[in-house]
């Protein structure tokens, strides 16, 4: 029986990161992946959908410029779009696979990659089943489970991945659908609504059980997103509940019941079900060795360590935050916890997120909703892109920065939201300050390149310190400062006047 220091089951972002980190400790590693190295982070997930988004954004911009400057129009084929998406996936796939192949040569004594499934036989033994059905049992001191997740399907919706699809089925379309309904008004649903509306060939509908999309975000964010959706013809079925959805004569018929009790029937060419994901725990043998699950189906864990001390779970299995960067962080952390000297717990406060919407939206730390839920006293400043020179030069003033700090002399950064062009590139300095538990002094007078979008962040921080170049009392609708506590939110110019000059 072959013996390893660590066995990693699952080759998605978290498992891949865990295996690579274990090599840093010079440990003997077995890395097992069933089918697709890179997991959902590569196929039908983050990379593929974001490539779709980039292409849709470019096509929307090109169409606008052709119409304005050349008085013309052009057509785009969905098949060509899918071809470009698959090319991007192929490029990343080649990087990952060639990397593994070279490691098997360079580190042949300590690194072993197997294609097949892994199942727990005991807390230290793993059964590997290859694609041809042959089995092998190996021993590992430690095991990391990183088997990821798949799109959630609902029993009353007949998903066929042709007419009614999950995110796994979108690439099977052979043309831009004339119309589509998206069930789910969360991030993924809104991203696909953005993508299809950007391309300009599809009438998009969203089923939203609430009164606004993206309910976890602040209203100023969702208002901006919804306004841009409306401008691009997206129809949001607010306060609605799906009664039924079925395929009739090759089309999708769905019936909605609204908050006031009335029902309506609609017809579209395609439907996309985007109602979350389900973790892949079937066939792992967890129950045979005592690894416990929570009621929601995820693996019970304490800072990635399961109820069996030498077995760890990372990525989507733990249901902390289902993001590629978080999964990678958790995979690396589990290895460091096992083999390293630093036993600190994971800190999720400074995780940066991107929502690929129109415009793109990024965030780190808490938002106002969360601050109010925690009954925190805070200060918040917002600057509109329309007074940031780079946004003016780009003729793209559609967005704003919002920074939340503690309502005290330290003014520690609690969170930030950025919506607009370059949003995802603008939040890293703030993320670092949150991670370091710092206030705003270090960033306030840092020299930023000009013209750049991030100059807007600097002006926000200067406003908080009472030193802004553009004065909030003049640009009340463009540069807003307010204080919020348990009694509510209000503009308080006195604290600006008291700020150290």
Residue pairs with C-beta under 8 A, 6 or more apart in sequence:
1 137
1 138
1 139
2 30
2 112
2 136
2 138
2 139
3 28
3 138
3 139
3 140
4 28
4 29
4 30
4 112
4 138
4 139
4 140
4 141
5 22
5 27
5 28
5 29
5 140
5 141
5 142
5 339
6 18
6 19
6 22
6 27
6 28
6 29
6 30
6 140
6 141
6 142
6 143
6 144
6 335
6 338
6 339
7 29
7 30
7 32
7 118
7 126
7 138
7 140
7 142
7 143
7 144
8 15
8 18
8 19
8 22
8 29
8 30
8 31
8 32
8 143
8 144
8 146
9 15
9 32
9 118
9 126
9 143
9 144
9 145
9 146
9 147
9 284
10 32
10 33
10 34
10 39
10 118
10 145
10 146
10 147
10 148
10 280
10 315
11 31
11 32
11 33
11 34
11 36
11 37
11 38
11 39
11 146
12 38
12 39
12 40
12 41
12 42
12 146
12 147
12 148
12 315
12 316
12 327
13 38
13 39
13 41
13 315
13 324
13 327
13 328
13 331
14 146
14 148
14 314
14 315
14 316
14 327
14 328
14 330
14 331
15 31
15 33
15 39
15 144
15 146
15 147
15 314
15 315
15 331
16 31
16 37
16 38
16 39
16 96
16 328
16 331
17 327
17 328
17 329
17 331
17 332
18 144
18 146
18 314
18 331
18 332
18 334
18 335
19 29
19 31
19 111
21 331
21 332
21 335
21 336
22 29
22 335
22 339
23 29
23 103
23 107
23 110
23 111
25 335
25 339
25 340
26 110
27 110
27 339
28 109
28 110
28 111
28 112
29 110
29 111
29 112
30 112
30 114
30 126
30 138
30 140
31 100
31 111
31 112
31 113
31 114
32 113
32 114
32 115
32 116
32 117
32 118
32 126
32 128
33 113
33 114
33 115
34 115
34 116
34 117
35 115
36 42
36 43
37 93
37 96
37 97
37 100
38 47
38 92
38 93
38 96
39 45
39 148
40 46
40 148
40 149
40 150
40 316
41 47
41 324
41 327
42 48
42 89
42 92
42 93
42 96
43 89
44 167
44 168
44 170
44 171
45 167
45 324
46 324
47 88
47 89
47 92
48 85
48 88
48 89
48 171
49 167
49 188
49 191
49 192
49 195
49 356
50 356
51 84
51 85
51 88
51 89
52 81
52 85
52 170
52 195
53 191
53 194
53 195
53 198
53 356
55 81
55 84
55 85
56 194
56 195
56 196
56 198
56 199
57 198
57 358
59 76
59 198
59 199
59 200
60 198
60 199
60 200
62 74
63 73
63 74
63 200
66 72
66 73
66 74
67 73
76 199
76 201
77 175
78 173
78 174
78 175
78 176
78 201
79 174
79 175
81 199
82 171
82 173
85 171
86 171
100 113
103 111
103 113
104 111
104 112
104 113
114 128
114 130
115 130
115 131
116 128
116 129
116 130
116 131
117 128
117 129
117 283
118 126
118 127
118 128
118 284
119 126
119 127
119 129
119 283
119 284
119 285
120 126
120 127
120 143
120 284
120 285
120 286
120 288
120 289
120 291
120 311
121 127
121 137
121 285
121 288
121 289
122 288
122 289
123 143
123 289
123 290
123 308
123 310
123 311
124 139
124 140
124 141
124 143
124 310
125 137
125 138
125 139
125 140
126 137
126 138
126 139
126 140
126 143
127 135
127 136
127 137
127 285
128 135
128 136
128 137
128 138
129 135
130 136
141 310
142 310
142 311
142 312
142 338
143 310
143 311
143 312
144 311
144 312
144 313
144 314
144 331
144 334
144 335
145 284
145 291
145 299
145 306
145 311
145 312
145 313
145 314
145 317
146 313
146 314
146 315
146 317
146 327
146 331
147 279
147 280
147 281
147 284
147 317
148 279
148 280
148 315
148 316
148 317
149 277
149 278
149 279
149 280
149 316
149 317
149 322
150 168
150 277
150 278
150 280
151 166
151 167
151 168
151 273
151 274
151 276
151 277
151 278
152 166
152 273
152 275
152 276
152 277
152 278
153 159
153 166
153 273
154 273
154 275
156 244
156 245
157 164
157 183
157 242
157 245
157 273
158 164
158 245
158 246
158 247
159 165
159 166
159 169
159 273
160 247
161 168
161 169
161 172
162 169
162 172
163 247
163 250
163 251
163 252
163 270
163 271
164 245
164 247
164 252
164 270
164 271
164 273
165 172
165 270
165 271
165 272
165 273
166 272
166 273
166 274
167 188
167 192
167 272
167 274
170 192
170 272
173 270
176 196
176 199
176 201
176 202
177 196
177 201
177 202
177 268
177 269
177 270
178 201
178 202
178 203
178 269
179 202
179 203
179 204
179 205
179 268
179 269
179 270
180 196
180 202
180 203
180 204
180 205
180 268
180 269
180 270
180 271
180 272
181 205
181 206
181 207
181 252
181 254
181 266
181 268
181 270
181 271
181 272
182 189
182 192
182 193
182 204
182 205
182 206
182 207
182 271
182 272
182 274
183 189
183 207
183 242
183 245
183 271
183 272
183 273
183 274
183 275
184 206
184 207
184 273
184 274
184 275
184 276
185 206
185 207
185 208
185 209
185 210
185 213
185 214
185 215
185 236
186 213
186 214
186 216
186 274
186 276
187 214
187 355
188 274
189 206
189 213
189 272
189 274
190 206
190 213
190 214
190 225
190 229
190 355
190 357
191 355
191 356
191 357
192 272
192 274
193 204
193 206
193 229
193 234
194 229
194 356
194 357
194 358
195 356
196 202
196 204
197 204
197 229
197 232
197 233
197 234
197 358
198 232
198 358
200 232
203 233
203 235
203 268
204 229
204 232
204 233
204 234
204 235
205 234
205 235
205 236
205 237
205 266
205 268
206 213
206 229
206 234
206 235
206 236
206 237
207 237
207 240
207 242
207 254
207 256
208 236
208 237
208 238
208 239
208 240
209 239
209 240
209 241
210 238
210 239
211 238
211 239
212 219
212 222
212 223
212 226
212 238
213 222
213 225
213 226
213 229
213 236
214 221
214 222
214 225
214 355
215 222
216 369
217 361
217 363
217 367
217 369
217 417
218 367
218 368
218 369
218 402
218 417
220 382
220 400
220 402
221 361
221 367
221 417
221 419
224 359
224 398
224 399
224 400
224 419
225 357
225 358
225 361
225 419
226 236
228 357
228 358
228 359
228 398
229 236
229 358
232 358
237 256
237 258
239 258
239 259
240 256
240 257
240 258
240 259
241 256
241 257
241 258
242 254
242 255
242 256
243 255
243 256
243 257
243 263
244 254
244 255
245 252
245 253
245 254
245 255
245 271
246 252
246 253
246 254
247 253
251 267
251 268
251 269
252 267
252 268
252 269
252 270
252 271
253 265
253 266
253 267
254 265
254 266
254 268
254 271
255 263
255 264
255 265
255 266
256 263
256 264
256 266
257 263
258 264
277 316
277 322
278 297
279 297
279 298
279 299
279 316
279 317
279 319
280 316
280 317
281 293
281 297
281 299
281 317
284 291
286 292
286 293
286 299
289 308
289 311
290 307
290 308
291 299
291 300
291 306
291 307
291 308
291 311
291 313
292 299
292 300
292 306
292 307
293 299
293 300
294 300
294 319
296 319
298 317
298 318
298 319
299 306
299 313
299 317
299 318
300 306
300 307
301 307
301 312
301 313
301 318
303 333
303 337
303 345
303 346
304 312
304 313
304 314
304 318
304 330
304 333
304 334
304 337
304 346
305 311
305 312
305 334
305 337
306 312
306 313
312 334
312 337
312 338
314 327
314 330
314 331
314 333
314 334
315 322
315 326
315 327
315 330
315 331
316 322
316 327
318 330
320 326
320 330
320 348
321 348
321 351
323 351
323 353
325 351
325 352
326 348
326 351
329 346
329 351
330 346
333 346
336 342
337 343
347 435
349 365
349 434
349 435
350 364
350 365
350 431
350 432
350 434
350 435
351 364
351 431
352 362
352 363
352 364
352 424
352 427
352 428
352 431
353 362
353 363
353 364
354 360
354 361
354 362
354 423
354 424
355 361
355 362
355 363
359 396
359 398
359 399
359 419
359 420
359 421
359 423
360 419
360 420
360 421
360 423
360 424
361 417
361 418
361 419
361 423
362 417
362 418
362 419
362 423
362 424
362 426
362 427
363 415
363 416
363 417
363 418
363 427
364 415
364 416
364 427
364 430
364 431
364 434
365 404
365 413
365 414
365 415
365 416
365 430
365 431
365 434
366 374
366 404
366 414
366 415
367 404
367 415
367 417
368 378
368 380
368 402
368 404
368 484
370 415
371 378
371 404
371 414
371 415
371 484
372 484
375 486
376 406
376 414
377 406
377 407
377 483
377 484
377 485
377 486
378 404
378 405
378 406
378 407
378 414
378 483
378 484
378 485
379 404
379 405
379 406
379 407
379 411
379 464
379 481
379 482
379 483
379 484
379 495
380 402
380 403
380 404
380 405
380 481
380 482
380 484
381 402
381 403
381 460
381 461
381 463
381 464
381 472
381 479
381 480
381 481
381 482
382 400
382 401
382 402
382 403
382 460
382 479
382 480
383 400
383 401
383 456
383 459
383 460
383 463
383 478
383 479
383 480
384 397
384 399
384 400
384 477
384 478
384 479
385 391
385 396
385 397
385 398
385 399
385 400
385 401
385 420
385 421
385 453
385 456
386 392
386 397
386 478
387 456
387 470
387 475
387 478
387 479
388 397
388 453
388 455
388 456
388 459
389 450
389 451
389 455
390 422
390 451
390 452
390 453
390 455
391 397
391 399
391 420
391 421
391 453
391 456
393 451
394 421
396 420
396 421
398 420
398 421
399 418
399 419
399 420
399 421
399 423
400 418
400 419
400 420
401 416
401 417
401 418
401 426
401 456
401 457
401 460
402 416
402 417
402 418
402 460
403 413
403 415
403 416
403 430
403 440
403 457
403 460
403 461
403 464
404 413
404 414
404 415
404 416
405 411
405 412
405 413
405 414
405 439
405 440
405 464
406 412
406 414
407 483
407 484
407 485
410 439
411 439
411 440
411 464
411 465
412 437
412 438
412 439
413 430
413 433
413 434
413 438
413 439
413 440
414 434
415 434
416 427
416 430
416 431
416 457
418 424
418 426
418 427
420 453
421 453
422 453
422 454
425 453
425 454
426 453
426 454
426 456
426 457
429 443
429 446
429 454
429 457
430 443
430 457
433 439
433 440
433 442
433 443
440 461
440 464
440 465
443 457
443 458
443 461
444 458
444 461
444 462
444 464
444 465
444 467
446 458
448 454
448 455
448 457
448 458
459 468
459 469
459 470
459 479
460 479
462 468
462 469
463 472
463 479
463 481
463 496
464 481
464 499
465 499
465 500
466 496
466 497
466 498
466 499
466 500
466 501
467 499
467 501
468 479
470 478
470 479
471 479
472 479
472 480
472 481
472 493
472 496
473 493
480 491
481 491
481 493
481 496
482 489
482 490
482 491
482 492
483 489
483 490
483 491
483 492
483 495
484 490
